[in-house]
Amino acid sequence: MKLFQMSKDGGPESKVWGFFLIEWKRFFSVALMHFADGSREAYHSHAFNSISWVLSGTLSEQPLHASQPNIYKPSRTPIRTARSMFHRVTSIGDTYVLTFRGPWAKTWHEYIPAEDKYLELTSGRKVIWSSK
């Protein structure tokens, strides 16, 4: 369990940092996220469902098989992200987000288009299955 800790979110190549008020993966997490300009090239699902609010900045969410991205700016309306959402998120400039995450599942997935490679990941970003 993390309390009042800052750490990278999404692995070493991620452009996202989180200040975790609490991260108790078995039950829930609350964090203030900083998305630096740009994105990783990987699409991903999540190990958790989440509800988030953009506090400042702009996020572009590109679902894997959608033709148009979803654009999120500061709003009272939350962004609901299901574990099953397979997407890539790009920050346009610096973006800050408040997020509430539910309990973690044991696995989630990534797809790296440049390598046409699918991965199944578990705790610690350990790869438990790869298409290549």
CNS distance restraints for C-alpha pairs under 8 A (distance, minus, plus):
assign (resid   1 and name CA) (resid  22 and name CA) 7.24 0.50 0.50
assign (resid   1 and name CA) (resid  23 and name CA) 5.55 0.50 0.50
assign (resid   1 and name CA) (resid  24 and name CA) 4.77 0.50 0.50
assign (resid   1 and name CA) (resid  25 and name CA) 7.20 0.50 0.50
assign (resid   2 and name CA) (resid  20 and name CA) 6.87 0.50 0.50
assign (resid   2 and name CA) (resid  21 and name CA) 7.66 0.50 0.50
assign (resid   2 and name CA) (resid  22 and name CA) 5.48 0.50 0.50
assign (resid   2 and name CA) (resid  23 and name CA) 4.90 0.50 0.50
assign (resid   2 and name CA) (resid  24 and name CA) 6.65 0.50 0.50
assign (resid   3 and name CA) (resid  20 and name CA) 6.41 0.50 0.50
assign (resid   3 and name CA) (resid  21 and name CA) 5.46 0.50 0.50
assign (resid   3 and name CA) (resid  22 and name CA) 4.61 0.50 0.50
assign (resid   3 and name CA) (resid  23 and name CA) 6.63 0.50 0.50
assign (resid   4 and name CA) (resid  19 and name CA) 6.64 0.50 0.50
assign (resid   4 and name CA) (resid  20 and name CA) 5.36 0.50 0.50
assign (resid   4 and name CA) (resid  21 and name CA) 4.54 0.50 0.50
assign (resid   4 and name CA) (resid  22 and name CA) 6.33 0.50 0.50
assign (resid   5 and name CA) (resid  19 and name CA) 5.64 0.50 0.50
assign (resid   5 and name CA) (resid  20 and name CA) 5.26 0.50 0.50
assign (resid   5 and name CA) (resid  21 and name CA) 6.91 0.50 0.50
assign (resid   5 and name CA) (resid  22 and name CA) 7.95 0.50 0.50
assign (resid   6 and name CA) (resid  17 and name CA) 7.08 0.50 0.50
assign (resid   6 and name CA) (resid  18 and name CA) 5.58 0.50 0.50
assign (resid   6 and name CA) (resid  19 and name CA) 4.34 0.50 0.50
assign (resid   6 and name CA) (resid  20 and name CA) 6.14 0.50 0.50
assign (resid   7 and name CA) (resid  17 and name CA) 5.74 0.50 0.50
assign (resid   7 and name CA) (resid  18 and name CA) 5.52 0.50 0.50
assign (resid   7 and name CA) (resid  19 and name CA) 6.68 0.50 0.50
assign (resid   7 and name CA) (resid  20 and name CA) 7.84 0.50 0.50
assign (resid   8 and name CA) (resid  12 and name CA) 7.19 0.50 0.50
assign (resid   8 and name CA) (resid  14 and name CA) 7.13 0.50 0.50
assign (resid   8 and name CA) (resid  15 and name CA) 7.91 0.50 0.50
assign (resid   8 and name CA) (resid  16 and name CA) 6.01 0.50 0.50
assign (resid   8 and name CA) (resid  17 and name CA) 4.35 0.50 0.50
assign (resid   8 and name CA) (resid  18 and name CA) 6.07 0.50 0.50
assign (resid   9 and name CA) (resid  14 and name CA) 6.66 0.50 0.50
assign (resid   9 and name CA) (resid  16 and name CA) 5.46 0.50 0.50
assign (resid   9 and name CA) (resid  17 and name CA) 5.41 0.50 0.50
assign (resid   9 and name CA) (resid  18 and name CA) 6.10 0.50 0.50
assign (resid  10 and name CA) (resid  14 and name CA) 5.34 0.50 0.50
assign (resid  10 and name CA) (resid  16 and name CA) 6.99 0.50 0.50
assign (resid  11 and name CA) (resid 125 and name CA) 7.12 0.50 0.50
assign (resid  13 and name CA) (resid  40 and name CA) 6.62 0.50 0.50
assign (resid  14 and name CA) (resid  39 and name CA) 7.31 0.50 0.50
assign (resid  14 and name CA) (resid  40 and name CA) 5.90 0.50 0.50
assign (resid  15 and name CA) (resid  35 and name CA) 5.95 0.50 0.50
assign (resid  15 and name CA) (resid  36 and name CA) 5.34 0.50 0.50
assign (resid  15 and name CA) (resid  37 and name CA) 7.44 0.50 0.50
assign (resid  15 and name CA) (resid  38 and name CA) 7.22 0.50 0.50
assign (resid  15 and name CA) (resid  39 and name CA) 6.34 0.50 0.50
assign (resid  15 and name CA) (resid  40 and name CA) 6.99 0.50 0.50
assign (resid  16 and name CA) (resid  33 and name CA) 6.79 0.50 0.50
assign (resid  16 and name CA) (resid  34 and name CA) 5.60 0.50 0.50
assign (resid  16 and name CA) (resid  35 and name CA) 4.53 0.50 0.50
assign (resid  16 and name CA) (resid  36 and name CA) 6.21 0.50 0.50
assign (resid  17 and name CA) (resid  33 and name CA) 5.75 0.50 0.50
assign (resid  17 and name CA) (resid  34 and name CA) 5.19 0.50 0.50
assign (resid  17 and name CA) (resid  35 and name CA) 6.66 0.50 0.50
assign (resid  18 and name CA) (resid  31 and name CA) 6.12 0.50 0.50
assign (resid  18 and name CA) (resid  32 and name CA) 5.68 0.50 0.50
assign (resid  18 and name CA) (resid  33 and name CA) 4.35 0.50 0.50
assign (resid  18 and name CA) (resid  34 and name CA) 6.18 0.50 0.50
assign (resid  19 and name CA) (resid  31 and name CA) 5.47 0.50 0.50
assign (resid  19 and name CA) (resid  32 and name CA) 5.18 0.50 0.50
assign (resid  19 and name CA) (resid  33 and name CA) 6.32 0.50 0.50
assign (resid  20 and name CA) (resid  29 and name CA) 7.35 0.50 0.50
assign (resid  20 and name CA) (resid  30 and name CA) 6.06 0.50 0.50
assign (resid  20 and name CA) (resid  31 and name CA) 4.26 0.50 0.50
assign (resid  20 and name CA) (resid  32 and name CA) 6.51 0.50 0.50
assign (resid  21 and name CA) (resid  29 and name CA) 7.64 0.50 0.50
assign (resid  21 and name CA) (resid  30 and name CA) 5.62 0.50 0.50
assign (resid  21 and name CA) (resid  31 and name CA) 5.51 0.50 0.50
assign (resid  21 and name CA) (resid  32 and name CA) 7.74 0.50 0.50
assign (resid  22 and name CA) (resid  28 and name CA) 7.92 0.50 0.50
assign (resid  22 and name CA) (resid  29 and name CA) 5.35 0.50 0.50
assign (resid  22 and name CA) (resid  30 and name CA) 5.45 0.50 0.50
assign (resid  22 and name CA) (resid  31 and name CA) 6.95 0.50 0.50
assign (resid  23 and name CA) (resid  28 and name CA) 6.46 0.50 0.50
assign (resid  23 and name CA) (resid  29 and name CA) 4.22 0.50 0.50
assign (resid  23 and name CA) (resid  30 and name CA) 6.47 0.50 0.50
assign (resid  23 and name CA) (resid  31 and name CA) 7.78 0.50 0.50
assign (resid  24 and name CA) (resid  28 and name CA) 5.39 0.50 0.50
assign (resid  24 and name CA) (resid  29 and name CA) 5.71 0.50 0.50
assign (resid  24 and name CA) (resid 103 and name CA) 7.93 0.50 0.50
assign (resid  25 and name CA) (resid  29 and name CA) 6.63 0.50 0.50
assign (resid  25 and name CA) (resid 102 and name CA) 7.72 0.50 0.50
assign (resid  25 and name CA) (resid 103 and name CA) 5.45 0.50 0.50
assign (resid  25 and name CA) (resid 104 and name CA) 5.37 0.50 0.50
assign (resid  26 and name CA) (resid 103 and name CA) 5.08 0.50 0.50
assign (resid  26 and name CA) (resid 104 and name CA) 6.08 0.50 0.50
assign (resid  27 and name CA) (resid 102 and name CA) 6.31 0.50 0.50
assign (resid  27 and name CA) (resid 103 and name CA) 4.53 0.50 0.50
assign (resid  27 and name CA) (resid 104 and name CA) 7.53 0.50 0.50
assign (resid  28 and name CA) (resid 100 and name CA) 7.28 0.50 0.50
assign (resid  28 and name CA) (resid 101 and name CA) 5.44 0.50 0.50
assign (resid  28 and name CA) (resid 102 and name CA) 4.51 0.50 0.50
assign (resid  28 and name CA) (resid 103 and name CA) 5.06 0.50 0.50
assign (resid  28 and name CA) (resid 104 and name CA) 7.85 0.50 0.50
assign (resid  29 and name CA) (resid  99 and name CA) 7.93 0.50 0.50
assign (resid  29 and name CA) (resid 100 and name CA) 5.75 0.50 0.50
assign (resid  29 and name CA) (resid 101 and name CA) 4.95 0.50 0.50
assign (resid  29 and name CA) (resid 102 and name CA) 6.59 0.50 0.50
assign (resid  29 and name CA) (resid 103 and name CA) 7.86 0.50 0.50
assign (resid  30 and name CA) (resid  98 and name CA) 7.60 0.50 0.50
assign (resid  30 and name CA) (resid  99 and name CA) 5.80 0.50 0.50
assign (resid  30 and name CA) (resid 100 and name CA) 4.69 0.50 0.50
assign (resid  30 and name CA) (resid 101 and name CA) 6.41 0.50 0.50
assign (resid  31 and name CA) (resid  98 and name CA) 5.95 0.50 0.50
assign (resid  31 and name CA) (resid  99 and name CA) 5.43 0.50 0.50
assign (resid  31 and name CA) (resid 100 and name CA) 6.76 0.50 0.50
assign (resid  32 and name CA) (resid  96 and name CA) 6.98 0.50 0.50
assign (resid  32 and name CA) (resid  97 and name CA) 5.73 0.50 0.50
assign (resid  32 and name CA) (resid  98 and name CA) 4.63 0.50 0.50
assign (resid  32 and name CA) (resid  99 and name CA) 6.39 0.50 0.50
assign (resid  33 and name CA) (resid  96 and name CA) 5.57 0.50 0.50
assign (resid  33 and name CA) (resid  97 and name CA) 5.01 0.50 0.50
assign (resid  33 and name CA) (resid  98 and name CA) 6.23 0.50 0.50
assign (resid  33 and name CA) (resid  99 and name CA) 7.30 0.50 0.50
assign (resid  34 and name CA) (resid  94 and name CA) 7.04 0.50 0.50
assign (resid  34 and name CA) (resid  95 and name CA) 5.82 0.50 0.50
assign (resid  34 and name CA) (resid  96 and name CA) 4.73 0.50 0.50
assign (resid  34 and name CA) (resid  97 and name CA) 6.60 0.50 0.50
assign (resid  35 and name CA) (resid  91 and name CA) 5.94 0.50 0.50
assign (resid  35 and name CA) (resid  94 and name CA) 5.79 0.50 0.50
assign (resid  35 and name CA) (resid  95 and name CA) 5.06 0.50 0.50
assign (resid  35 and name CA) (resid  96 and name CA) 6.31 0.50 0.50
assign (resid  35 and name CA) (resid  97 and name CA) 7.96 0.50 0.50
assign (resid  36 and name CA) (resid  91 and name CA) 6.32 0.50 0.50
assign (resid  36 and name CA) (resid  93 and name CA) 6.42 0.50 0.50
assign (resid  36 and name CA) (resid  94 and name CA) 4.80 0.50 0.50
assign (resid  36 and name CA) (resid  95 and name CA) 6.63 0.50 0.50
assign (resid  37 and name CA) (resid  90 and name CA) 7.29 0.50 0.50
assign (resid  37 and name CA) (resid  91 and name CA) 4.95 0.50 0.50
assign (resid  37 and name CA) (resid  92 and name CA) 5.40 0.50 0.50
assign (resid  37 and name CA) (resid  93 and name CA) 4.28 0.50 0.50
assign (resid  37 and name CA) (resid  94 and name CA) 5.36 0.50 0.50
assign (resid  37 and name CA) (resid  95 and name CA) 7.76 0.50 0.50
assign (resid  38 and name CA) (resid  90 and name CA) 5.19 0.50 0.50
assign (resid  38 and name CA) (resid  91 and name CA) 5.17 0.50 0.50
assign (resid  38 and name CA) (resid  92 and name CA) 6.43 0.50 0.50
assign (resid  38 and name CA) (resid  93 and name CA) 7.31 0.50 0.50
assign (resid  39 and name CA) (resid  88 and name CA) 7.51 0.50 0.50
assign (resid  39 and name CA) (resid  89 and name CA) 6.33 0.50 0.50
assign (resid  39 and name CA) (resid  90 and name CA) 4.64 0.50 0.50
assign (resid  39 and name CA) (resid  91 and name CA) 6.61 0.50 0.50
assign (resid  40 and name CA) (resid  88 and name CA) 7.64 0.50 0.50
assign (resid  40 and name CA) (resid  90 and name CA) 7.87 0.50 0.50
assign (resid  41 and name CA) (resid  88 and name CA) 7.47 0.50 0.50
assign (resid  41 and name CA) (resid 112 and name CA) 6.53 0.50 0.50
assign (resid  41 and name CA) (resid 113 and name CA) 7.36 0.50 0.50
assign (resid  41 and name CA) (resid 114 and name CA) 7.93 0.50 0.50
assign (resid  42 and name CA) (resid  88 and name CA) 6.54 0.50 0.50
assign (resid  42 and name CA) (resid 110 and name CA) 6.30 0.50 0.50
assign (resid  42 and name CA) (resid 111 and name CA) 5.50 0.50 0.50
assign (resid  42 and name CA) (resid 112 and name CA) 4.57 0.50 0.50
assign (resid  42 and name CA) (resid 113 and name CA) 6.83 0.50 0.50
assign (resid  43 and name CA) (resid  64 and name CA) 6.88 0.50 0.50
assign (resid  43 and name CA) (resid  86 and name CA) 6.27 0.50 0.50
assign (resid  43 and name CA) (resid  87 and name CA) 4.95 0.50 0.50
assign (resid  43 and name CA) (resid  88 and name CA) 4.58 0.50 0.50
assign (resid  43 and name CA) (resid 110 and name CA) 5.50 0.50 0.50
assign (resid  43 and name CA) (resid 111 and name CA) 5.07 0.50 0.50
assign (resid  43 and name CA) (resid 112 and name CA) 6.47 0.50 0.50
assign (resid  43 and name CA) (resid 113 and name CA) 7.97 0.50 0.50
assign (resid  44 and name CA) (resid  85 and name CA) 7.76 0.50 0.50
assign (resid  44 and name CA) (resid  86 and name CA) 5.12 0.50 0.50
assign (resid  44 and name CA) (resid  87 and name CA) 5.49 0.50 0.50
assign (resid  44 and name CA) (resid  88 and name CA) 6.47 0.50 0.50
assign (resid  44 and name CA) (resid 108 and name CA) 7.59 0.50 0.50
assign (resid  44 and name CA) (resid 109 and name CA) 5.56 0.50 0.50
assign (resid  44 and name CA) (resid 110 and name CA) 4.21 0.50 0.50
assign (resid  44 and name CA) (resid 111 and name CA) 6.27 0.50 0.50
assign (resid  45 and name CA) (resid  83 and name CA) 5.91 0.50 0.50
assign (resid  45 and name CA) (resid  84 and name CA) 5.68 0.50 0.50
assign (resid  45 and name CA) (resid  85 and name CA) 5.39 0.50 0.50
assign (resid  45 and name CA) (resid  86 and name CA) 4.53 0.50 0.50
assign (resid  45 and name CA) (resid  87 and name CA) 6.64 0.50 0.50
assign (resid  45 and name CA) (resid 108 and name CA) 5.71 0.50 0.50
assign (resid  45 and name CA) (resid 109 and name CA) 5.34 0.50 0.50
assign (resid  45 and name CA) (resid 110 and name CA) 6.51 0.50 0.50
assign (resid  46 and name CA) (resid  82 and name CA) 7.52 0.50 0.50
assign (resid  46 and name CA) (resid  83 and name CA) 4.65 0.50 0.50
assign (resid  46 and name CA) (resid  84 and name CA) 6.81 0.50 0.50
assign (resid  46 and name CA) (resid  85 and name CA) 7.28 0.50 0.50
assign (resid  46 and name CA) (resid  86 and name CA) 7.95 0.50 0.50
assign (resid  46 and name CA) (resid 108 and name CA) 5.40 0.50 0.50
assign (resid  46 and name CA) (resid 109 and name CA) 7.22 0.50 0.50
assign (resid  47 and name CA) (resid  83 and name CA) 5.80 0.50 0.50
assign (resid  47 and name CA) (resid 103 and name CA) 7.94 0.50 0.50
assign (resid  47 and name CA) (resid 104 and name CA) 4.92 0.50 0.50
assign (resid  47 and name CA) (resid 105 and name CA) 4.84 0.50 0.50
assign (resid  47 and name CA) (resid 106 and name CA) 6.81 0.50 0.50
assign (resid  47 and name CA) (resid 107 and name CA) 5.93 0.50 0.50
assign (resid  47 and name CA) (resid 108 and name CA) 5.16 0.50 0.50
assign (resid  48 and name CA) (resid  82 and name CA) 7.17 0.50 0.50
assign (resid  48 and name CA) (resid  83 and name CA) 5.14 0.50 0.50
assign (resid  48 and name CA) (resid 101 and name CA) 6.19 0.50 0.50
assign (resid  48 and name CA) (resid 102 and name CA) 5.45 0.50 0.50
assign (resid  48 and name CA) (resid 103 and name CA) 5.80 0.50 0.50
assign (resid  48 and name CA) (resid 104 and name CA) 4.75 0.50 0.50
assign (resid  48 and name CA) (resid 105 and name CA) 6.26 0.50 0.50
assign (resid  49 and name CA) (resid  80 and name CA) 7.68 0.50 0.50
assign (resid  49 and name CA) (resid  81 and name CA) 5.72 0.50 0.50
assign (resid  49 and name CA) (resid  82 and name CA) 4.61 0.50 0.50
assign (resid  49 and name CA) (resid  83 and name CA) 4.94 0.50 0.50
assign (resid  49 and name CA) (resid 101 and name CA) 5.88 0.50 0.50
assign (resid  49 and name CA) (resid 102 and name CA) 5.41 0.50 0.50
assign (resid  49 and name CA) (resid 103 and name CA) 7.60 0.50 0.50
assign (resid  50 and name CA) (resid  79 and name CA) 7.98 0.50 0.50
assign (resid  50 and name CA) (resid  80 and name CA) 5.91 0.50 0.50
assign (resid  50 and name CA) (resid  81 and name CA) 5.20 0.50 0.50
assign (resid  50 and name CA) (resid  82 and name CA) 6.60 0.50 0.50
assign (resid  50 and name CA) (resid  83 and name CA) 7.98 0.50 0.50
assign (resid  50 and name CA) (resid  99 and name CA) 6.77 0.50 0.50
assign (resid  50 and name CA) (resid 100 and name CA) 5.58 0.50 0.50
assign (resid  50 and name CA) (resid 101 and name CA) 4.31 0.50 0.50
assign (resid  50 and name CA) (resid 102 and name CA) 6.06 0.50 0.50
assign (resid  51 and name CA) (resid  78 and name CA) 6.06 0.50 0.50
assign (resid  51 and name CA) (resid  79 and name CA) 5.60 0.50 0.50
assign (resid  51 and name CA) (resid  80 and name CA) 4.70 0.50 0.50
assign (resid  51 and name CA) (resid  81 and name CA) 6.39 0.50 0.50
assign (resid  51 and name CA) (resid  99 and name CA) 5.87 0.50 0.50
assign (resid  51 and name CA) (resid 100 and name CA) 5.36 0.50 0.50
assign (resid  51 and name CA) (resid 101 and name CA) 6.58 0.50 0.50
assign (resid  52 and name CA) (resid  78 and name CA) 5.38 0.50 0.50
assign (resid  52 and name CA) (resid  79 and name CA) 5.06 0.50 0.50
assign (resid  52 and name CA) (resid  80 and name CA) 6.62 0.50 0.50
assign (resid  52 and name CA) (resid  97 and name CA) 6.55 0.50 0.50
assign (resid  52 and name CA) (resid  98 and name CA) 5.51 0.50 0.50
assign (resid  52 and name CA) (resid  99 and name CA) 4.17 0.50 0.50
assign (resid  52 and name CA) (resid 100 and name CA) 6.17 0.50 0.50
assign (resid  53 and name CA) (resid  74 and name CA) 6.95 0.50 0.50
assign (resid  53 and name CA) (resid  75 and name CA) 6.91 0.50 0.50
assign (resid  53 and name CA) (resid  76 and name CA) 7.23 0.50 0.50
assign (resid  53 and name CA) (resid  77 and name CA) 7.18 0.50 0.50
assign (resid  53 and name CA) (resid  78 and name CA) 5.05 0.50 0.50
assign (resid  53 and name CA) (resid  79 and name CA) 6.12 0.50 0.50
assign (resid  53 and name CA) (resid  97 and name CA) 5.52 0.50 0.50
assign (resid  53 and name CA) (resid  98 and name CA) 5.32 0.50 0.50
assign (resid  53 and name CA) (resid  99 and name CA) 6.53 0.50 0.50
assign (resid  54 and name CA) (resid  58 and name CA) 7.49 0.50 0.50
assign (resid  54 and name CA) (resid  72 and name CA) 6.97 0.50 0.50
assign (resid  54 and name CA) (resid  73 and name CA) 5.85 0.50 0.50
assign (resid  54 and name CA) (resid  74 and name CA) 4.66 0.50 0.50
assign (resid  54 and name CA) (resid  75 and name CA) 6.68 0.50 0.50
assign (resid  54 and name CA) (resid  78 and name CA) 7.99 0.50 0.50
assign (resid  54 and name CA) (resid  95 and name CA) 7.30 0.50 0.50
assign (resid  54 and name CA) (resid  96 and name CA) 6.06 0.50 0.50
assign (resid  54 and name CA) (resid  97 and name CA) 4.44 0.50 0.50
assign (resid  54 and name CA) (resid  98 and name CA) 6.60 0.50 0.50
assign (resid  55 and name CA) (resid  73 and name CA) 7.73 0.50 0.50
assign (resid  55 and name CA) (resid  74 and name CA) 5.09 0.50 0.50
assign (resid  55 and name CA) (resid  75 and name CA) 7.54 0.50 0.50
assign (resid  55 and name CA) (resid  95 and name CA) 7.55 0.50 0.50
assign (resid  55 and name CA) (resid  96 and name CA) 5.47 0.50 0.50
assign (resid  55 and name CA) (resid  97 and name CA) 5.38 0.50 0.50
assign (resid  55 and name CA) (resid  98 and name CA) 6.91 0.50 0.50
assign (resid  56 and name CA) (resid  73 and name CA) 6.98 0.50 0.50
assign (resid  56 and name CA) (resid  74 and name CA) 5.61 0.50 0.50
assign (resid  56 and name CA) (resid  95 and name CA) 5.51 0.50 0.50
assign (resid  56 and name CA) (resid  96 and name CA) 5.34 0.50 0.50
assign (resid  56 and name CA) (resid  97 and name CA) 7.27 0.50 0.50
assign (resid  57 and name CA) (resid  73 and name CA) 6.22 0.50 0.50
assign (resid  57 and name CA) (resid  74 and name CA) 7.04 0.50 0.50
assign (resid  57 and name CA) (resid  91 and name CA) 7.75 0.50 0.50
assign (resid  57 and name CA) (resid  92 and name CA) 7.02 0.50 0.50
assign (resid  57 and name CA) (resid  93 and name CA) 6.75 0.50 0.50
assign (resid  57 and name CA) (resid  94 and name CA) 5.91 0.50 0.50
assign (resid  57 and name CA) (resid  95 and name CA) 4.16 0.50 0.50
assign (resid  57 and name CA) (resid  96 and name CA) 6.51 0.50 0.50
assign (resid  58 and name CA) (resid  71 and name CA) 7.09 0.50 0.50
assign (resid  58 and name CA) (resid  72 and name CA) 5.68 0.50 0.50
assign (resid  58 and name CA) (resid  73 and name CA) 4.83 0.50 0.50
assign (resid  58 and name CA) (resid  74 and name CA) 7.55 0.50 0.50
assign (resid  58 and name CA) (resid  91 and name CA) 6.02 0.50 0.50
assign (resid  58 and name CA) (resid  92 and name CA) 5.44 0.50 0.50
assign (resid  58 and name CA) (resid  93 and name CA) 7.27 0.50 0.50
assign (resid  58 and name CA) (resid  94 and name CA) 7.73 0.50 0.50
assign (resid  58 and name CA) (resid  95 and name CA) 5.88 0.50 0.50
assign (resid  59 and name CA) (resid  71 and name CA) 5.81 0.50 0.50
assign (resid  59 and name CA) (resid  72 and name CA) 5.10 0.50 0.50
assign (resid  59 and name CA) (resid  73 and name CA) 6.69 0.50 0.50
assign (resid  59 and name CA) (resid  89 and name CA) 6.65 0.50 0.50
assign (resid  59 and name CA) (resid  90 and name CA) 5.72 0.50 0.50
assign (resid  59 and name CA) (resid  91 and name CA) 4.63 0.50 0.50
assign (resid  59 and name CA) (resid  92 and name CA) 6.08 0.50 0.50
assign (resid  59 and name CA) (resid  95 and name CA) 7.00 0.50 0.50
assign (resid  60 and name CA) (resid  69 and name CA) 6.08 0.50 0.50
assign (resid  60 and name CA) (resid  70 and name CA) 5.71 0.50 0.50
assign (resid  60 and name CA) (resid  71 and name CA) 4.63 0.50 0.50
assign (resid  60 and name CA) (resid  72 and name CA) 6.38 0.50 0.50
assign (resid  60 and name CA) (resid  89 and name CA) 5.67 0.50 0.50
assign (resid  60 and name CA) (resid  90 and name CA) 5.08 0.50 0.50
assign (resid  60 and name CA) (resid  91 and name CA) 6.29 0.50 0.50
assign (resid  60 and name CA) (resid  92 and name CA) 7.38 0.50 0.50
assign (resid  61 and name CA) (resid  69 and name CA) 5.31 0.50 0.50
assign (resid  61 and name CA) (resid  70 and name CA) 5.00 0.50 0.50
assign (resid  61 and name CA) (resid  71 and name CA) 6.34 0.50 0.50
assign (resid  61 and name CA) (resid  72 and name CA) 7.86 0.50 0.50
assign (resid  61 and name CA) (resid  87 and name CA) 6.50 0.50 0.50
assign (resid  61 and name CA) (resid  88 and name CA) 5.83 0.50 0.50
assign (resid  61 and name CA) (resid  89 and name CA) 4.48 0.50 0.50
assign (resid  61 and name CA) (resid  90 and name CA) 6.42 0.50 0.50
assign (resid  62 and name CA) (resid  66 and name CA) 6.93 0.50 0.50
assign (resid  62 and name CA) (resid  68 and name CA) 6.95 0.50 0.50
assign (resid  62 and name CA) (resid  69 and name CA) 4.43 0.50 0.50
assign (resid  62 and name CA) (resid  70 and name CA) 6.44 0.50 0.50
assign (resid  62 and name CA) (resid  87 and name CA) 5.37 0.50 0.50
assign (resid  62 and name CA) (resid  88 and name CA) 5.25 0.50 0.50
assign (resid  62 and name CA) (resid  89 and name CA) 6.30 0.50 0.50
assign (resid  63 and name CA) (resid  69 and name CA) 6.85 0.50 0.50
assign (resid  63 and name CA) (resid  85 and name CA) 7.25 0.50 0.50
assign (resid  63 and name CA) (resid  86 and name CA) 5.78 0.50 0.50
assign (resid  63 and name CA) (resid  87 and name CA) 4.07 0.50 0.50
assign (resid  63 and name CA) (resid  88 and name CA) 6.48 0.50 0.50
assign (resid  64 and name CA) (resid  86 and name CA) 5.88 0.50 0.50
assign (resid  64 and name CA) (resid  87 and name CA) 5.30 0.50 0.50
assign (resid  64 and name CA) (resid  88 and name CA) 7.38 0.50 0.50
assign (resid  72 and name CA) (resid  79 and name CA) 7.96 0.50 0.50
assign (resid  81 and name CA) (resid  85 and name CA) 6.45 0.50 0.50
assign (resid  83 and name CA) (resid 108 and name CA) 7.90 0.50 0.50
assign (resid  91 and name CA) (resid  95 and name CA) 6.22 0.50 0.50
assign (resid 106 and name CA) (resid 122 and name CA) 5.86 0.50 0.50
assign (resid 106 and name CA) (resid 123 and name CA) 7.07 0.50 0.50
assign (resid 107 and name CA) (resid 120 and name CA) 6.60 0.50 0.50
assign (resid 107 and name CA) (resid 121 and name CA) 5.44 0.50 0.50
assign (resid 107 and name CA) (resid 122 and name CA) 4.64 0.50 0.50
assign (resid 107 and name CA) (resid 123 and name CA) 7.44 0.50 0.50
assign (resid 108 and name CA) (resid 120 and name CA) 5.83 0.50 0.50
assign (resid 108 and name CA) (resid 121 and name CA) 5.43 0.50 0.50
assign (resid 108 and name CA) (resid 122 and name CA) 6.67 0.50 0.50
assign (resid 109 and name CA) (resid 118 and name CA) 7.19 0.50 0.50
assign (resid 109 and name CA) (resid 119 and name CA) 5.52 0.50 0.50
assign (resid 109 and name CA) (resid 120 and name CA) 4.58 0.50 0.50
assign (resid 109 and name CA) (resid 121 and name CA) 5.91 0.50 0.50
assign (resid 110 and name CA) (resid 118 and name CA) 5.74 0.50 0.50
assign (resid 110 and name CA) (resid 119 and name CA) 5.14 0.50 0.50
assign (resid 110 and name CA) (resid 120 and name CA) 6.62 0.50 0.50
assign (resid 110 and name CA) (resid 121 and name CA) 7.70 0.50 0.50
assign (resid 111 and name CA) (resid 116 and name CA) 7.11 0.50 0.50
assign (resid 111 and name CA) (resid 117 and name CA) 5.65 0.50 0.50
assign (resid 111 and name CA) (resid 118 and name CA) 4.46 0.50 0.50
assign (resid 111 and name CA) (resid 119 and name CA) 6.35 0.50 0.50
assign (resid 112 and name CA) (resid 116 and name CA) 5.73 0.50 0.50
assign (resid 112 and name CA) (resid 117 and name CA) 5.23 0.50 0.50
assign (resid 112 and name CA) (resid 118 and name CA) 6.52 0.50 0.50
assign (resid 113 and name CA) (resid 117 and name CA) 6.67 0.50 0.50
assign (resid 117 and name CA) (resid 130 and name CA) 7.00 0.50 0.50
assign (resid 117 and name CA) (resid 131 and name CA) 5.62 0.50 0.50
assign (resid 117 and name CA) (resid 132 and name CA) 6.15 0.50 0.50
assign (resid 118 and name CA) (resid 130 and name CA) 5.71 0.50 0.50
assign (resid 118 and name CA) (resid 131 and name CA) 5.27 0.50 0.50
assign (resid 118 and name CA) (resid 132 and name CA) 7.69 0.50 0.50
assign (resid 119 and name CA) (resid 127 and name CA) 6.55 0.50 0.50
assign (resid 119 and name CA) (resid 128 and name CA) 7.60 0.50 0.50
assign (resid 119 and name CA) (resid 129 and name CA) 5.66 0.50 0.50
assign (resid 119 and name CA) (resid 130 and name CA) 4.52 0.50 0.50
assign (resid 119 and name CA) (resid 131 and name CA) 6.61 0.50 0.50
assign (resid 120 and name CA) (resid 127 and name CA) 5.86 0.50 0.50
assign (resid 120 and name CA) (resid 128 and name CA) 5.66 0.50 0.50
assign (resid 120 and name CA) (resid 129 and name CA) 5.00 0.50 0.50
assign (resid 120 and name CA) (resid 130 and name CA) 6.45 0.50 0.50
assign (resid 121 and name CA) (resid 125 and name CA) 5.41 0.50 0.50
assign (resid 121 and name CA) (resid 126 and name CA) 5.40 0.50 0.50
assign (resid 121 and name CA) (resid 127 and name CA) 4.61 0.50 0.50
assign (resid 121 and name CA) (resid 128 and name CA) 5.72 0.50 0.50
assign (resid 121 and name CA) (resid 129 and name CA) 7.24 0.50 0.50
assign (resid 122 and name CA) (resid 126 and name CA) 5.29 0.50 0.50
assign (resid 122 and name CA) (resid 127 and name CA) 6.60 0.50 0.50
assign (resid 122 and name CA) (resid 128 and name CA) 6.88 0.50 0.50
